[in-house]
């Protein structure tokens, strides 16, 4: 059973008859009864410290339900929370029963599962739950850009991707969580390493809760994408061309490092890939297709959960798209909070006076951007990229607008 950090509590009564307790922490920040998610993370003390929650919030909900299925699902959520290391008391069905929950509105999530069951069937809901738990990319720990980042207060999940501004989006998420060091970059492996960055991920929640988050119409599930021609070239310049392709060697042919140590004349796959953009693409096509920095973006979200992605932003106009996301999330909040003004419009850049992505506002069609791409793309290279990433270009969810850098016959 997980434990909680022992700190002093303060409480108030919110307008919707939910008793709220806040743990006093290391920072002096006003209470926010306006919204239900200055979140509480339950787990071991070590985990609580790792995610850097200075003052978790606990909600005490009245357990009421008129629909028996609602009660059953809500009890399943409670049971999952308990088995997942959350110190909750299993609810007793009755009008006066109470149980300690995280800041998520469990009753609301249970209702969403009931709606899903009524529109499909209970078997399908159980299938989605098992798929999420056993084989999904978006739930399992592993890749630093695998599971979705959960921002409870704003009912937002961010699915980041390598070479699609993932550093800045993780900084944004850390800023929205109120972490003081949200601007830190690579000190060490922050903001990327989930073990160090203080972010909450979908796998921090038990499967029933995670599934409810993934299907609830009240949540925004955001994915940002980038044209494969731009993204793959960026991956090559950053991961393939540098240090004689050492990153590629470590992640695609690690065993060849031993051969290199024994024979200095041995050429590793990374060294071959670093020799040219075409050589890198050939390696991607034949030997190392699935690194998160250049994997197909159409593979990013599991097939069963793609219908629940309700926001797709494009890197080509990333600042406008980031503002659109924050504006859409703001519109869902009861508080009237302007998230763009609070987190996007200022505070960025070396002086703190810039907006997010202030240096990335140029569109791809500008001459300088096209010229850089054309330095690496000829007809054969572009044809190969089009073939490797055909599924991306054909994917209606990603909705890429085709463009060509080389003249066609």
VENDANOR-V859141 format. One record per residue. N is the residue number from 1. SS is DSSP state (H for helix, E for strand, C for the rest). OMEGA is omega as a letter, one per 30 degrees, with the letter a starting at -180 (NA if undefined). D_LAST is the distance of its C-alpha to the last C-alpha in Angstrom with 2 decimals. Layout:
<<N/SS/OMEGA/D_LAST> <N/SS/OMEGA/D_LAST>>
//
This chain:
<<1/C/a/66.71> <2/C/l/65.06> <3/E/l/67.15> <4/C/l/66.85> <5/C/a/67.44> <6/C/l/70.97> <7/C/a/70.95> <8/C/l/72.87> <9/E/l/71.90> <10/E/a/71.98> <11/E/l/71.40> <12/E/l/71.27> <13/E/a/71.08> <14/C/a/67.90> <15/C/a/67.88> <16/C/l/66.64> <17/C/l/69.62> <18/C/l/67.75> <19/E/a/69.81> <20/E/l/67.72> <21/E/l/68.73> <22/E/l/67.06> <23/E/l/67.64> <24/C/a/68.44> <25/C/a/66.31> <26/C/a/65.45> <27/C/l/64.09> <28/C/a/65.85> <29/C/a/63.68> <30/C/l/64.90> <31/C/a/64.96> <32/C/l/62.26> <33/C/a/63.80> <34/C/a/61.25> <35/C/a/58.70> <36/C/a/59.09> <37/C/l/57.16> <38/C/a/58.53> <39/C/l/57.96> <40/C/l/60.17> <41/C/l/58.93> <42/C/l/61.26> <43/E/l/61.28> <44/C/l/62.97> <45/H/l/64.20> <46/H/l/61.75> <47/H/l/58.81> <48/H/l/60.21> <49/H/a/60.39> <50/H/a/56.90> <51/C/l/55.35> <52/C/l/57.56> <53/C/a/59.04> <54/C/l/61.88> <55/C/l/63.40> <56/C/l/62.25> <57/E/l/63.28> <58/E/l/64.99> <59/E/l/65.17> <60/E/a/67.99> <61/E/l/66.91> <62/E/a/69.24> <63/C/l/68.24> <64/C/l/68.42> <65/C/l/66.66> <66/C/a/67.34> <67/C/a/64.76> <68/H/a/65.69> <69/H/l/62.09> <70/H/l/61.48> <71/H/a/64.46> <72/H/a/63.27> <73/H/l/59.79> <74/H/l/61.27> <75/H/l/63.68> <76/H/l/60.82> <77/H/l/59.18> <78/H/a/62.50> <79/H/l/62.89> <80/H/l/59.42> <81/H/a/60.20> <82/H/a/63.42> <83/H/a/61.85> <84/C/l/59.13> <85/C/l/61.74> <86/C/a/62.51> <87/C/l/66.29> <88/C/l/66.51> <89/C/l/69.33> <90/C/a/68.46> <91/C/l/69.06> <92/C/a/72.01> <93/C/a/71.22> <94/C/a/73.47> <95/C/a/73.63> <96/C/a/75.16> <97/C/l/73.21> <98/E/l/71.25> <99/E/a/68.91> <100/E/a/67.20> <101/E/l/63.43> <102/C/a/60.59> <103/C/l/59.38> <104/C/l/56.96> <105/C/a/58.28> <106/H/l/58.83> <107/H/l/60.24> <108/H/l/57.10> <109/H/l/54.87> <110/H/l/57.12> <111/H/l/56.81> <112/H/l/53.00> <113/H/l/53.29> <114/H/l/55.67> <115/H/l/53.19> <116/H/l/50.43> <117/H/a/52.85> <118/H/l/53.81> <119/H/l/50.22> <120/C/l/49.33> <121/C/a/52.14> <122/H/l/54.07> <123/H/l/52.50> <124/H/l/49.03> <125/H/l/50.41> <126/H/l/51.97> <127/H/l/48.71> <128/H/l/46.87> <129/H/a/49.69> <130/H/l/49.59> <131/H/l/45.80> <132/H/a/46.04> <133/H/a/48.83> <134/H/a/47.67> <135/C/a/43.92> <136/C/l/42.24> <137/C/a/40.21> <138/C/a/41.46> <139/C/a/45.15> <140/C/l/45.79> <141/C/l/46.57> <142/C/l/44.33> <143/C/l/41.14> <144/C/l/41.83> <145/C/l/39.09> <146/C/a/40.09> <147/C/l/42.88> <148/C/l/42.81> <149/E/a/44.90> <150/E/l/47.65> <151/E/a/49.13> <152/H/a/52.08> <153/H/a/53.41> <154/H/a/50.23> <155/C/a/49.26> <156/E/l/45.91> <157/E/l/43.95> <158/E/l/41.13> <159/E/a/38.61> <160/C/l/37.22> <161/C/l/34.23> <162/C/a/33.66> <163/C/l/31.33> <164/C/l/31.71> <165/C/a/34.64> <166/H/l/37.04> <167/H/a/39.53> <168/H/l/39.98> <169/H/l/40.21> <170/H/l/42.91> <171/H/l/44.68> <172/H/l/44.57> <173/H/l/46.03> <174/H/l/48.74> <175/H/a/49.55> <176/H/l/49.88> <177/C/l/52.23> <178/C/l/54.41> <179/C/a/54.05> <180/C/a/55.32> <181/C/a/52.96> <182/C/a/49.80> <183/C/a/48.08> <184/C/a/48.65> <185/C/l/45.61> <186/C/l/45.97> <187/C/f/49.78> <188/C/l/49.60> <189/C/l/46.56> <190/C/g/47.21> <191/C/a/45.61> <192/C/a/43.63> <193/C/l/46.30> <194/C/l/47.85> <195/C/a/51.05> <196/C/a/51.50> <197/C/l/49.66> <198/C/a/52.20> <199/C/l/49.73> <200/C/a/50.43> <201/E/a/47.97> <202/H/a/47.81> <203/H/l/49.48> <204/H/a/52.53> <205/C/l/53.36> <206/C/a/54.60> <207/H/a/52.25> <208/H/l/53.86> <209/H/a/53.63> <210/H/l/50.07> <211/H/l/49.04> <212/H/l/50.78> <213/H/a/48.99> <214/H/a/45.63> <215/H/a/46.29> <216/C/l/48.56> <217/C/l/47.25> <218/C/a/49.10> <219/C/l/46.93> <220/E/l/43.57> <221/E/a/41.22> <222/E/l/38.46> <223/E/l/35.23> <224/E/a/32.95> <225/E/a/29.32> <226/C/l/26.54> <227/C/a/22.77> <228/H/l/22.00> <229/H/l/19.70> <230/H/a/22.65> <231/H/a/25.33> <232/H/l/24.10> <233/H/l/23.69> <234/H/l/27.15> <235/H/l/28.53> <236/H/a/27.28> <237/H/a/28.75> <238/H/a/31.99> <239/H/a/32.57> <240/H/a/30.49> <241/C/a/30.59> <242/H/l/34.22> <243/H/l/37.25> <244/H/l/35.30> <245/H/a/33.99> <246/H/l/37.55> <247/H/a/36.70> <248/H/l/34.18> <249/H/a/36.80> <250/H/a/39.50> <251/H/a/37.55> <252/H/a/35.41> <253/C/a/37.48> <254/C/a/40.89> <255/C/a/42.68> <256/H/l/40.91> <257/H/l/42.91> <258/H/l/45.99> <259/H/l/44.40> <260/H/l/43.34> <261/H/a/46.93> <262/H/a/48.21> <263/C/a/45.76> <264/C/a/44.33> <265/C/l/41.74> <266/C/a/40.31> <267/C/a/36.80> <268/C/l/36.43> <269/H/l/33.37> <270/H/l/33.47> <271/H/l/33.50> <272/H/a/30.51> <273/H/a/28.66> <274/H/a/29.73> <275/C/l/28.20> <276/C/l/24.66> <277/H/l/22.69> <278/H/l/20.69> <279/H/l/24.10> <280/H/a/25.35> <281/H/l/22.57> <282/H/l/23.24> <283/H/l/26.88> <284/H/a/26.28> <285/H/a/24.37> <286/H/a/26.97> <287/C/a/30.26> <288/C/a/30.76> <289/C/a/28.86> <290/C/l/31.58> <291/C/a/32.93> <292/C/l/33.58> <293/C/l/31.58> <294/C/l/28.25> <295/C/l/29.09> <296/C/a/27.12> <297/H/l/28.52> <298/H/l/28.54> <299/H/a/31.28> <300/C/a/33.39> <301/C/l/35.66> <302/C/a/37.24> <303/H/a/36.12> <304/H/a/39.62> <305/H/l/39.82> <306/H/a/36.43> <307/H/a/37.93> <308/H/l/40.40> <309/C/a/37.99> <310/C/l/38.58> <311/E/l/36.89> <312/E/l/33.35> <313/E/a/32.60> <314/E/a/29.36> <315/H/a/29.33> <316/H/l/27.08> <317/H/a/30.28> <318/H/l/32.77> <319/H/l/35.83> <320/H/a/35.48> <321/H/l/34.94> <322/H/l/37.97> <323/H/l/40.04> <324/H/l/38.95> <325/H/a/40.06> <326/H/l/43.40> <327/H/l/44.01> <328/H/l/43.42> <329/H/l/45.73> <330/H/a/48.29> <331/H/l/48.30> <332/H/a/49.39> <333/C/l/52.34> <334/C/a/55.80> <335/C/a/56.69> <336/C/a/54.57> <337/C/l/53.31> <338/C/a/50.37> <339/H/l/48.39> <340/H/a/45.88> <341/H/a/48.80> <342/H/a/50.61> <343/H/a/47.88> <344/H/a/44.67> <345/C/a/45.58> <346/C/l/47.49> <347/C/a/48.77> <348/E/a/45.54> <349/C/a/44.62> <350/C/a/47.00> <351/C/a/49.40> <352/C/a/49.23> <353/C/a/48.39> <354/E/l/44.72> <355/C/l/43.11> <356/C/l/41.18> <357/C/a/37.64> <358/H/a/38.58> <359/H/a/36.27> <360/H/a/33.34> <361/C/a/33.13> <362/C/l/29.95> <363/C/a/26.90> <364/C/a/23.58> <365/C/l/22.01> <366/C/a/24.43> <367/H/a/23.13> <368/H/a/25.11> <369/H/l/23.79> <370/H/a/20.09> <371/H/l/20.93> <372/H/l/22.64> <373/H/a/19.86> <374/H/l/17.35> <375/C/a/19.95> <376/C/a/19.39> <377/C/l/15.81> <378/C/a/12.95> <379/H/a/9.86> <380/H/l/12.29> <381/H/a/15.00> <382/H/l/13.30> <383/H/l/12.15> <384/H/l/15.79> <385/H/l/17.30> <386/H/a/15.54> <387/H/a/16.97> <388/H/a/20.37> <389/C/l/20.87> <390/H/a/19.46> <391/H/l/23.05> <392/H/a/23.39> <393/H/a/20.45> <394/H/a/21.77> <395/C/a/25.35> <396/C/l/26.94> <397/C/a/29.70> <398/C/l/27.47> <399/C/l/25.47> <400/C/l/22.60> <401/C/a/20.30> <402/C/l/16.67> <403/C/a/15.00> <404/C/a/12.05> <405/C/a/12.84> <406/C/l/9.75> <407/C/l/6.72> <408/C/l/3.77> <409/C/NA/0.00>>
//
